[in-house]
Amino acid sequence: MLTCCDGRLCSVVNIMLGPLYLVPVCVPMLSVQPKGKQKGCAGCNRKIKDRYLLKALDKYWHEDCLKCACCDCRLGEVGSTLYTKANLILCRRDYLRLFGTTGNCAACSKLIPAFEMVMRARDNVYHLDCFACQLCNQRFCVGDKFFLKNNMILCQMDYEEGQLNGTFESQVQ
């Protein structure tokens, strides 16, 4: 659940704009319950006796009953983020794990989940484990020089060997 610019509580709902684009849209979640007509909680099926109602997926919830479908963390608290997709209510971490990606790794071509740490070299994105010389597989440490040629990451030794052989042009990163 988020706090909107006007102080109301809201959830993030993704609106489909074409086949590839999901746009997060803020939807108010907190409303005042009319007197005399209590709503039922979608989580526990008991009446909600609180003055304020939490609403997600067009259903009403007790604060303690609104939970992530994957990890069961509470989403009814101020400061929590709630995402909905495929009729699921999810926390941010599980939403990104299930539906988010950073793109494809330039080395292995597999999808990189949005929550995963990555390495970048120009426009290329890499899994941490894939960020290594693509000729000798030597992993890079902090401060190591690497070279990018034809979308291949090279260690200094392999790059210099290629330079001596006339194989590579200089593209120092």
DAKANOR-V660690 format. One line per field, one symbol per residue. ss: DSSP state (~ for helix, > for strand, _ for the rest). phi: phi as a letter, one per 40 degrees, with the letter a starting at -180 (. if undefined). A space follows every 10 residues. Layout:
BEGIN
ss=???
phi=???
END
This chain:
BEGIN
ss=_>>_____>> >>>>>>>___ >>>>>>>>_> >>_______> ______>___ _>>>>>__>> >_____>___ ___>______ __>>>__>>> _~~~~~~~~_ >>>>______ >>>____>>> >__>>>>___ _>______>_ _____>>>>_ _>>>>~~~~~ ~~~~______ _>_
phi=.bbcccgcca bbbcccbgcb bbbcbcbdbb bccccgbccc cccbgccccc cbbcbaffbb acdcccbccc bgccbcccgc bbbbafgbbb cdccccccbc achccccbgc cbdccccbbb bfccbbcdcc cadcbbgccc bdgccbbbbf gbcbcccccc cccccgcbcc acb
END
